[in-house]
Structures are given as C-alpha cells and as structure tokens.
Amino acid sequence: MQSDRSQQRGPGFGRLCSRRHWLQSSAFGLGSVATALLMRQDGLLAQDGGSLKKPDLEPVVYDLLPKQPPRPARAKAMISMFMMGGPSQIDLFDPKPELVKRHGQQFAGDIQFDNAAQASRQIMAPQWEFKPRGECGMEISDLLPHLAEIVDDITLIRSMHSAVNNHFPGFFAMNTGGIVGGRATLGSWLTYALGSESQELPAYVALTHPWGLPICGGDSWTNGGLPSLYQGTVVRPTEPRMFNLNPPPHLRGSAQAQQLQFLEEMNRQHAERFPENHDLTARIASYQLAARMQLSAREAFDISDETADTLEMYGVNNDTTRDYGTRCLIARRLVERGVRFVQIFNNGQSWDHHGAIATELPARCREIDQPAAALVKDLKQRGLLDSTLVHWGGEMGRLPTIQVPVGDTELKNVGRDHNTYGFSMWVAGAGIKGGHVHGATDEFSHYAIQDKVTHHDWLTTVLDRFGLDAHQLHFDVGTQRLALVENPQARVVSEILA
C-alpha cells in the first residue's frame, strides 16, 4: 500500500508510472511531443532528427595526449622538407630527351605562363646530365649526387598537379588543402587527430632558416579554425633555439613551482566559467608544456652528443651544409623523442628561379642535398624510417621554356617560370615503396599525363599513412565543418605503397 506522502505527490510518482502519467507530469507534455512530430512532418525542423548533433554532456577537452588512430597506421611521425619557391623538376628529377633535342627552338603547344611580361616560348634543355642511379636505375640529375645514393629507399612522384599557379595559393594547396590563407595546416590536423607521443616537447615544430621566414610567414604553421593548441611551434634557426628555457635565478626551484601552481588554479577557475574558450585551454597547456620543456627541450636541440660520423654525414662541419644539416639532425632528434610533425623551411621563396638558374639552382642543391639524404640514411639505420614519413618537395615546378629578366639578354641569367601542372617531389618511409617512380609528364615536362597526383590526393595519402581517413577527419565550428581534404574525389595513391 502506498504511503500518504506518495499519494499526495500525484499520479505517476508512486512505484509505478505509465507512459500516460509520465506525459501528463513531464515538462515534455503530450502537446510538445505532438508539436515536434508535426513540425518534422512539415519539414519545419532545423535538422532531420537522424543528423541532429546531440549536445555534449560534458565540456569537450582538447589535449595533445597520444590517441589511437581509427585504423592500422604505418607512420607515427612525419618530417617535411618544404622547398618554397618551386624546384625545377626539369633540371633535377624529370629527364626529357625531347627537350635536349629541341633546345633553342620555339615551343608550339599550349603553355601556362605565370609571368607573361617576361614570357618566352624558347625551349631550354636541362643544363645538367641525368644518369641512372642505384639498383632501381632511377634517373637523377648530377646536381643531386647524395640523393642518388638513397634512390632505392624513395618514391619519386613525377606527376604532381595542383594547377594553382602562384606561391601563396600553391603552398596552401599542398599544406592546407585550400588555396587561401588561414586554414589549418597538415601538422595541425595530425596533432589534432593523434596528439603526440611526447608531452615534454611541442607536438608540431617548424624549423626556420637563419635568413628569414618562408614567404607565407605564420600561415605556414597556423592552426586555422582548429583550437590554437594545435598551432605549430616555431624553433629559432640559431641558439638559443627557444628563449626563456632557463628561469631567472630568483624563480628557480620551489618559487617557480608555487607560481605555476597558483597560475594553473586561476586558469582552471577561469576555464570553468568559459568552457568554450579554446584559446584559454591552449594557453593553460602552453604554460604546462613550457615548464616541462625546461629540461627536455635543451637536450633535444643540443647536437653536441652526436658522434663525429653523424655530424660528418649531415654536413654539420661544412659551411655550405651546416645550417640545413643541423636542422635535419634536430628533426631526427625530435621525432626520435616522440614529436609528431616537423617541417623544415627555406627562407622566402629561395627556390623560385625566374632568373640566374644556372648559378642559383646549384647553390640551393649544394646546401640541402647532403643533409636531406643523410636524414633518410640516419632514420633507416636507427630503425625509424619504417614509422617516419619523409617528404621533399615544393609547391610547384618550372616550365620547359626560358624566362628572360627585363633588360637582361645574357643567357646565363635566364630562368624558368612557374609550372603547377606537372612537377616532382619525393617521399620515403612509413610503408612507401623504395626505388619507385610514379607517374609521368608529357615529353616537355609541362603537364602530368600519367597517374596524376593532385594536392588533395597527396594529403589523403599522408593521412592514410597515419591510419586516418581524409573523408572522415573534420572539426565542427558552430555550423561550419572544417576539413583538410574537401574534395570527395581525392584518393589514396595506393600505387606508391609497399
């Protein structure tokens, strides 16, 4: 028998409760249920119930803790050597006998100029010889003798295509999937999806050149619309690589610990009041990371404990290769310690050889060829190449015709204009085939005509190596859905996978 108290509470509040009693007593009365049903039938609801996003029951937490990918992965880390400006595939990677045969003649086909004012249709053959290299016989220019030593470990893609014929949009296409600035970069997406194996070092590191930043500046490592926790960390090209790793004497020890604890408590209380403030969450994480980095970062950037043979292999003892060799070596040390993504930049767009290609292209190759090859060798001998994806390439290539600088008729000073319709880059590690050439351009190395690889295909393939599906990876900001790859036709380039 029910107590008087339970009877006074009205129907439906005893031990038994029918659906009728629940609807009568609930704030969601029968009228509300009926109204929602009728509105859905009339198409007046904002979203279909099947796709309506349920509200989060708890505040969403963004962090850099390691996360398991949704499917088996071959890569744990990536090192991208980005050659901003557009290395000439004609002179480095893509031999064309027809260019040699027709050197000095007029180009008769369709050609896409970027700088029409200095455009020319005069065909210019490569000024350096190509030879078969390695056991695979891959043809590589004499300008890259050290790359020639590792061709059996790389895939050379000769059919890259973006059709985005200038530097800023070209870089964005290759690194963000779009052609405008402000979108999240590849490194940000990887750290958002997978976090980092290291909690003592930045998850995403940009290594810049002593002479200046790449032409896109901070857009080169931006988090875009992702929480700012996933923005790249810029490391200085000279010592100190990071400022303020050592606390001042009066803050060392318990004084600093107490100060950080007090700051963390204030930030925590503020974060509870504003749970949607992702920048605040990132700031808190940055303070915590900075404290941990005081010990780990100094060790990671200090190459003094490397063997003499290792320093020699990277060219650290040579004035020409010292800078790039040091940064490649630091990149290896970072991924060895659990950093997810490292990108190494040149200054400005120093591979943009509209003029003086005869002297400028060899100079750039002398700076980077030995260190880049050493990085692959070093990763391989340490057992890290199987789990590290290594990339070398720029945002475009060059045309088969000469570009004549204004007022300069000296042939030694000519260069090549932009070409984004067929260019080359190479990639190694993380289950990529070794000794393999993928795709081809036409007989003049202008258009990709066989097994074309778009920038969307490239990014999709990178994500696949990390166990991620490019068509599923996204981030919702209000009603907007952000993605690295927005092209439904983008595919994994399975032909380059071992």
C-alpha positions as CSV (number, residue, x, y, z in Angstrom):
1,M,0.0,0.0,0.0
2,Q,1.4,3.4,-0.9
3,S,2.1,5.9,1.8
4,D,0.1,9.1,2.2
5,R,3.1,11.0,1.0
6,S,3.4,9.2,-2.3
7,Q,-0.3,9.5,-2.9
8,Q,-0.1,13.3,-2.3
9,R,2.6,13.6,-5.0
10,G,0.0,12.9,-7.7
11,P,-0.4,10.2,-10.4
12,G,2.8,8.7,-11.8
13,F,5.0,9.4,-8.8
14,G,4.4,6.1,-6.9
15,R,6.3,2.9,-7.6
16,L,4.6,2.5,-11.0
17,C,4.5,5.1,-13.8
18,S,2.6,4.6,-17.0
19,R,3.5,6.5,-20.2
20,R,0.3,8.4,-19.8
21,H,1.3,9.5,-16.3
22,W,4.8,10.4,-17.5
23,L,3.5,12.6,-20.3
24,Q,0.9,14.3,-18.0
25,S,3.6,15.1,-15.4
26,S,6.6,15.8,-17.6
27,A,7.7,19.2,-18.8
28,F,7.7,17.5,-22.2
29,G,3.9,17.1,-22.3
30,L,1.9,15.4,-25.0
31,G,1.5,18.8,-26.7
32,S,5.2,19.2,-27.0
33,V,5.7,15.7,-28.4
34,A,2.9,16.2,-30.9
35,T,4.2,19.6,-32.0
36,A,7.6,18.3,-32.7
37,L,6.2,15.4,-34.7
38,L,4.0,17.6,-36.8
39,M,6.8,20.1,-37.4
40,R,9.1,17.3,-38.6
41,Q,6.4,16.0,-41.0
42,D,6.1,19.5,-42.4
43,G,9.8,20.0,-42.8
44,L,10.0,22.9,-40.3
45,L,12.6,21.5,-38.0
46,A,16.1,22.9,-38.5
47,Q,17.7,19.5,-39.0
48,D,16.5,16.0,-39.5
49,G,16.5,14.1,-36.3
50,G,18.8,11.5,-37.6
51,S,21.6,14.0,-38.3
52,L,20.9,16.3,-35.3
53,K,24.0,16.7,-33.3
54,K,23.4,15.8,-29.6
55,P,24.7,18.3,-27.1
56,D,27.9,17.4,-25.3
57,L,27.1,16.2,-21.8
58,E,30.5,17.2,-20.5
59,P,32.9,20.0,-21.7
60,V,35.0,18.9,-24.7
61,V,38.6,18.7,-23.7
62,Y,41.4,19.3,-26.3
63,D,44.8,18.0,-25.5
64,L,47.9,16.5,-27.0
65,L,47.8,13.1,-25.3
66,P,48.5,10.3,-27.8
67,K,45.4,8.9,-29.5
68,Q,44.8,5.7,-31.3
69,P,44.0,6.1,-35.0
70,P,40.8,4.6,-36.2
71,R,42.7,2.0,-38.4
72,P,46.2,0.5,-38.5
73,A,48.9,3.1,-39.2
74,R,52.3,2.9,-40.7
75,A,53.5,6.3,-39.7
76,K,54.0,7.7,-36.2
77,A,55.8,10.9,-37.3
78,M,56.5,13.0,-40.4
79,I,59.3,15.2,-41.5
80,S,58.6,17.5,-44.4
81,M,61.4,19.3,-46.1
82,F,59.5,22.0,-47.9
83,M,61.3,23.8,-50.7
84,M,59.4,27.0,-51.0
85,G,59.6,28.6,-54.5
86,G,59.4,25.6,-56.8
87,P,62.4,23.4,-57.6
88,S,62.9,22.8,-61.3
89,Q,61.8,19.2,-62.0
90,I,63.2,19.6,-65.5
91,D,66.8,20.1,-64.1
92,L,66.6,17.7,-61.1
93,F,64.1,14.8,-61.5
94,D,62.4,14.5,-64.9
95,P,64.7,13.9,-67.8
96,K,63.2,14.6,-71.2
97,P,65.3,13.7,-74.4
98,E,62.9,15.8,-76.5
99,L,63.9,19.0,-74.6
100,V,67.6,18.3,-75.4
101,K,66.7,17.6,-79.0
102,R,64.7,20.8,-79.4
103,H,66.8,23.1,-77.2
104,G,66.6,26.7,-78.6
105,Q,63.5,26.0,-80.7
106,Q,60.1,27.6,-80.3
107,F,57.6,25.7,-78.1
108,A,54.5,25.0,-80.2
109,G,52.0,23.6,-77.7
110,D,49.8,25.1,-75.1
111,I,51.8,26.6,-72.2
112,Q,50.6,28.2,-69.0
113,F,52.7,31.3,-68.2
114,D,52.5,33.0,-64.8
115,N,54.7,36.0,-65.7
116,A,53.5,36.9,-69.2
117,A,55.6,40.1,-69.3
118,Q,58.9,38.1,-69.3
119,A,57.5,35.0,-71.0
120,S,59.3,33.2,-73.8
121,R,58.5,30.2,-75.9
122,Q,62.2,29.4,-76.4
123,I,62.8,25.8,-75.2
124,M,65.6,25.4,-72.7
125,A,67.0,21.9,-72.1
126,P,68.4,21.0,-68.6
127,Q,71.9,22.2,-68.2
128,W,73.0,19.2,-66.2
129,E,73.1,15.5,-67.1
130,F,70.9,12.7,-65.8
131,K,72.2,9.2,-65.0
132,P,70.6,6.0,-63.8
133,R,71.2,5.7,-60.0
134,G,71.0,2.8,-57.5
135,E,69.9,-0.7,-58.2
136,C,66.5,0.6,-59.4
137,G,68.1,2.7,-62.1
138,M,66.1,5.9,-61.2
139,E,67.4,8.8,-63.3
140,I,68.5,11.7,-61.2
141,S,70.4,14.9,-62.1
142,D,74.1,15.4,-61.4
143,L,73.0,18.3,-59.1
144,L,71.9,15.7,-56.5
145,P,74.7,13.3,-56.0
146,H,73.7,12.5,-52.4
147,L,70.1,11.8,-53.3
148,A,71.4,9.4,-55.9
149,E,72.8,7.3,-53.0
150,I,69.3,6.8,-51.5
151,V,67.1,6.3,-54.6
152,D,66.4,2.7,-53.6
153,D,64.7,4.0,-50.5
154,I,62.4,6.6,-52.1
155,T,59.4,7.0,-54.3
156,L,59.8,9.8,-56.9
157,I,56.5,11.2,-57.9
158,R,56.8,12.9,-61.3
159,S,53.1,13.7,-61.9
160,M,52.2,16.2,-59.2
161,H,49.5,18.6,-60.2
162,S,47.8,21.4,-58.4
163,A,47.0,24.0,-61.2
164,V,47.4,26.7,-58.6
165,N,49.9,28.9,-60.4
166,N,51.4,31.1,-57.7
167,H,53.4,30.7,-54.5
168,F,50.9,31.6,-51.7
169,P,48.0,29.5,-53.0
170,G,50.4,26.8,-54.2
171,F,51.8,26.4,-50.7
172,F,48.3,26.5,-49.1
173,A,47.1,23.8,-51.6
174,M,50.0,21.5,-50.6
175,N,49.8,22.1,-46.9
176,T,46.2,23.0,-46.1
177,G,44.1,21.6,-48.9
178,G,42.8,25.0,-49.9
179,I,44.2,28.0,-51.8
180,V,43.7,30.8,-49.3
181,G,45.5,31.5,-46.0
182,G,44.1,30.9,-42.6
183,R,43.2,27.2,-43.0
184,A,44.7,24.7,-40.6
185,T,47.9,23.1,-41.9
186,L,48.7,19.4,-42.2
187,G,50.7,19.4,-39.0
188,S,47.8,20.9,-37.1
189,W,45.4,18.2,-38.4
190,L,47.8,15.4,-37.5
191,T,48.2,16.7,-33.9
192,Y,44.5,17.3,-33.5
193,A,43.7,13.8,-34.6
194,L,46.5,11.9,-32.9
195,G,48.1,14.1,-30.3
196,S,51.8,13.5,-29.6
197,E,53.9,10.7,-28.1
198,S,55.9,13.3,-26.2
199,Q,54.4,15.5,-23.5
200,E,57.7,17.3,-22.9
201,L,58.2,18.7,-26.4
202,P,55.9,20.5,-28.9
203,A,53.8,18.1,-31.0
204,Y,54.3,20.2,-34.1
205,V,57.6,22.0,-34.8
206,A,58.6,24.4,-37.6
207,L,62.3,24.8,-38.2
208,T,63.0,28.1,-40.0
209,H,66.0,29.5,-41.9
210,P,68.6,31.9,-40.4
211,W,68.0,34.4,-43.3
212,G,64.2,34.7,-42.6
213,L,60.8,33.1,-42.6
214,P,59.1,31.4,-45.5
215,I,57.1,33.7,-47.7
216,C,53.8,32.7,-46.1
217,G,55.0,33.6,-42.6
218,G,52.8,32.4,-39.8
219,D,50.3,31.0,-42.2
220,S,52.9,28.2,-42.8
221,W,52.1,26.6,-39.4
222,T,48.7,28.0,-38.4
223,N,46.0,26.0,-36.7
224,G,43.4,27.8,-38.7
225,G,40.0,27.0,-37.2
226,L,41.3,24.3,-35.0
227,P,41.9,25.0,-31.3
228,S,45.1,27.0,-31.0
229,L,46.6,24.1,-29.0
230,Y,47.4,22.6,-32.4
231,Q,49.4,25.5,-33.9
232,G,52.9,24.8,-34.9
233,T,55.8,25.9,-32.6
234,V,58.5,27.9,-34.3
235,V,62.0,27.0,-33.3
236,R,64.7,29.6,-33.9
237,P,67.4,28.7,-36.5
238,T,70.3,29.7,-34.2
239,E,71.0,29.3,-30.5
240,P,69.1,29.8,-28.3
241,R,66.6,27.7,-30.3
242,M,63.9,28.7,-27.7
243,F,64.0,31.7,-25.5
244,N,63.5,31.6,-21.7
245,L,64.0,27.9,-21.2
246,N,66.1,28.8,-18.1
247,P,64.1,30.5,-15.3
248,P,65.7,33.6,-13.7
249,P,67.7,32.7,-10.5
250,H,65.1,34.2,-8.2
251,L,62.3,31.9,-9.6
252,R,64.2,28.6,-9.7
253,G,63.1,25.7,-7.6
254,S,60.0,25.9,-5.3
255,A,59.4,29.6,-6.1
256,Q,58.6,28.8,-9.8
257,A,56.6,25.7,-8.8
258,Q,54.4,27.7,-6.5
259,Q,53.9,30.4,-9.1
260,L,52.9,27.9,-11.7
261,Q,50.6,26.2,-9.3
262,F,48.9,29.5,-8.5
263,L,48.6,30.4,-12.2
264,E,47.2,27.0,-13.0
265,E,44.5,27.3,-10.4
266,M,43.5,30.8,-11.6
267,N,43.4,29.5,-15.2
268,R,41.3,26.4,-14.2
269,Q,38.7,28.6,-12.4
270,H,38.5,30.9,-15.4
271,A,38.2,27.9,-17.8
272,E,35.3,26.5,-15.8
273,R,33.5,29.8,-16.3
274,F,34.2,29.9,-20.1
275,P,34.4,26.2,-21.2
276,E,34.1,27.1,-24.9
277,N,37.2,29.3,-24.9
278,H,39.7,27.0,-26.7
279,D,42.4,29.7,-26.7
280,L,42.3,29.7,-22.9
281,T,42.7,25.9,-22.8
282,A,45.6,26.2,-25.2
283,R,47.3,28.9,-23.0
284,I,47.0,26.7,-20.0
285,A,48.5,23.7,-21.9
286,S,51.3,26.0,-23.2
287,Y,52.2,27.0,-19.6
288,Q,52.3,23.4,-18.6
289,L,54.4,22.4,-21.6
290,A,56.8,25.3,-21.1
291,A,57.6,24.1,-17.6
292,R,58.3,20.5,-18.8
293,M,60.4,21.8,-21.7
294,Q,62.9,23.5,-19.4
295,L,64.7,20.2,-19.2
296,S,63.7,18.2,-22.3
297,A,63.9,20.9,-25.0
298,R,67.5,21.9,-24.2
299,E,68.5,18.2,-24.5
300,A,66.6,17.7,-27.8
301,F,68.1,20.7,-29.6
302,D,71.7,20.0,-28.3
303,I,73.5,18.0,-31.0
304,S,76.8,18.0,-29.1
305,D,76.3,14.4,-28.0
306,E,76.1,13.2,-31.6
307,T,79.0,11.1,-32.9
308,A,81.6,12.7,-35.2
309,D,80.4,10.3,-38.0
310,T,76.9,11.5,-37.7
311,L,77.9,15.2,-37.8
312,E,80.0,14.5,-40.8
313,M,77.2,12.6,-42.6
314,Y,74.8,15.5,-42.2
315,G,77.4,18.1,-43.3
316,V,77.4,20.0,-40.0
317,N,81.2,20.6,-40.3
318,N,80.9,22.2,-43.7
319,D,80.0,25.9,-44.0
320,T,77.7,25.2,-47.0
321,T,75.6,22.5,-45.4
322,R,75.9,23.4,-41.7
323,D,72.6,25.1,-41.3
324,Y,70.4,22.6,-43.2
325,G,72.4,19.7,-41.8
326,T,71.8,20.9,-38.3
327,R,68.1,21.4,-38.8
328,C,67.7,17.9,-40.4
329,L,69.6,16.4,-37.5
330,I,67.4,18.2,-35.0
331,A,64.3,17.0,-36.9
332,R,65.6,13.4,-36.4
333,R,66.2,14.0,-32.7
334,L,62.7,15.4,-32.3
335,V,60.8,12.5,-34.0
336,E,63.1,10.1,-32.1
337,R,61.7,11.7,-28.9
338,G,58.0,11.5,-29.9
339,V,57.3,14.7,-31.8
340,R,54.5,14.1,-34.3
341,F,55.3,16.6,-37.2
342,V,58.4,18.6,-38.1
343,Q,58.6,20.9,-41.1
344,I,61.9,22.4,-42.3
345,F,61.7,25.6,-44.3
346,N,63.9,27.7,-46.6
347,N,63.8,31.4,-46.4
348,G,61.3,33.4,-48.5
349,Q,60.9,31.5,-51.8
350,S,64.5,30.9,-52.5
351,W,63.8,28.0,-55.0
352,D,61.9,30.5,-57.2
353,H,64.4,30.7,-60.1
354,H,62.9,33.1,-62.6
355,G,66.5,34.2,-63.4
356,A,70.1,33.0,-62.9
357,I,69.0,29.4,-62.7
358,A,72.4,28.3,-63.9
359,T,74.0,29.5,-60.6
360,E,71.2,29.7,-58.1
361,L,69.8,26.2,-58.6
362,P,73.2,24.5,-58.0
363,A,73.7,26.7,-54.9
364,R,70.4,25.6,-53.4
365,C,71.2,21.9,-54.2
366,R,74.6,22.1,-52.5
367,E,73.0,23.4,-49.3
368,I,70.3,20.7,-48.9
369,D,71.3,17.6,-50.9
370,Q,73.7,16.0,-48.4
371,P,71.6,16.8,-45.3
372,A,68.4,15.6,-46.9
373,A,69.9,12.3,-47.9
374,A,71.6,11.9,-44.5
375,L,68.3,12.2,-42.8
376,V,66.9,9.2,-44.7
377,K,70.1,7.2,-44.1
378,D,70.1,8.1,-40.4
379,L,66.4,7.2,-39.8
380,K,66.9,3.9,-41.6
381,Q,70.0,2.9,-39.6
382,R,68.2,3.7,-36.4
383,G,65.1,1.7,-37.3
384,L,62.9,4.9,-37.5
385,L,62.3,5.1,-41.3
386,D,59.6,2.4,-41.1
387,S,57.5,4.7,-38.9
388,T,58.5,8.1,-40.1
389,L,57.2,9.6,-43.3
390,V,59.8,11.8,-45.0
391,H,58.8,14.3,-47.7
392,W,60.9,16.6,-50.0
393,G,59.3,19.0,-52.4
394,G,57.9,22.4,-53.1
395,E,54.6,23.9,-54.2
396,M,55.3,23.8,-57.9
397,G,57.9,23.1,-60.6
398,R,59.2,25.1,-63.6
399,L,58.4,25.5,-67.3
400,P,60.4,24.0,-70.2
401,T,60.9,27.4,-71.7
402,I,63.2,30.3,-70.7
403,Q,62.1,33.4,-68.8
404,V,64.1,36.5,-69.7
405,P,64.6,39.1,-67.0
406,V,63.6,42.6,-68.1
407,G,66.5,44.4,-69.8
408,D,68.8,41.3,-69.5
409,T,69.8,39.5,-72.6
410,E,72.6,37.3,-71.1
411,L,71.6,33.7,-71.4
412,K,73.4,32.8,-68.2
413,N,70.9,35.0,-66.3
414,V,67.7,33.4,-67.6
415,G,65.4,31.2,-65.6
416,R,62.2,29.3,-65.7
417,D,58.6,30.4,-64.9
418,H,56.2,28.6,-62.7
419,N,54.6,25.2,-63.6
420,T,51.9,23.6,-61.4
421,Y,50.5,21.3,-64.0
422,G,53.3,18.7,-63.8
423,F,56.1,18.7,-61.2
424,S,58.1,16.3,-59.0
425,M,58.7,15.6,-55.3
426,W,60.0,12.6,-53.4
427,V,58.8,10.7,-50.4
428,A,60.2,7.9,-48.2
429,G,59.4,5.7,-45.2
430,A,56.2,4.6,-43.5
431,G,55.4,1.9,-46.0
432,I,56.2,3.9,-49.1
433,K,57.9,1.9,-51.9
434,G,61.6,2.2,-52.4
435,G,63.3,2.6,-55.8
436,H,60.0,3.5,-57.4
437,V,59.0,6.2,-59.9
438,H,55.3,7.1,-60.0
439,G,53.6,8.9,-62.9
440,A,54.9,10.8,-65.8
441,T,54.6,14.2,-67.6
442,D,54.4,14.9,-71.3
443,E,57.6,14.9,-73.5
444,F,58.3,18.5,-72.4
445,S,57.7,18.0,-68.6
446,H,54.8,20.5,-68.6
447,Y,51.6,18.5,-68.0
448,A,51.1,15.4,-65.9
449,I,49.6,12.9,-68.2
450,Q,50.0,9.5,-66.4
451,D,48.9,8.6,-62.9
452,K,48.3,12.3,-61.9
453,V,48.6,13.1,-58.2
454,T,46.7,16.2,-57.1
455,H,47.4,18.0,-53.9
456,H,44.2,16.5,-52.4
457,D,45.5,13.0,-53.3
458,W,48.8,13.8,-51.7
459,L,47.2,14.9,-48.4
460,T,44.8,12.0,-48.4
461,T,47.7,9.6,-48.8
462,V,49.6,11.2,-45.9
463,L,46.6,10.9,-43.6
464,D,46.2,7.2,-44.7
465,R,49.8,6.5,-43.6
466,F,48.8,7.7,-40.1
467,G,45.7,5.5,-40.1
468,L,43.3,8.4,-40.8
469,D,40.5,8.7,-43.4
470,A,40.7,12.1,-45.1
471,H,37.0,11.9,-45.8
472,Q,36.1,11.4,-42.1
473,L,38.5,13.8,-40.5
474,H,36.8,17.1,-39.7
475,F,36.2,19.7,-37.0
476,D,33.0,21.5,-36.4
477,V,32.9,25.2,-35.5
478,G,29.3,26.1,-34.9
479,T,27.5,25.2,-38.1
480,Q,30.7,25.1,-40.2
481,R,32.5,21.8,-40.8
482,L,36.3,22.2,-41.4
483,A,38.3,19.5,-43.2
484,L,41.8,19.2,-44.6
485,V,40.5,17.5,-47.7
486,E,37.2,18.7,-49.1
487,N,37.4,17.0,-52.5
488,P,35.2,13.8,-52.5
489,Q,37.2,12.5,-55.5
490,A,40.6,12.6,-53.6
491,R,42.1,9.2,-53.2
492,V,44.9,7.4,-51.5
493,V,47.7,6.9,-54.1
494,S,48.0,3.2,-53.4
495,E,50.5,2.6,-56.3
496,I,53.3,4.1,-54.2
497,L,52.6,2.0,-51.1
498,A,54.7,-1.1,-50.5
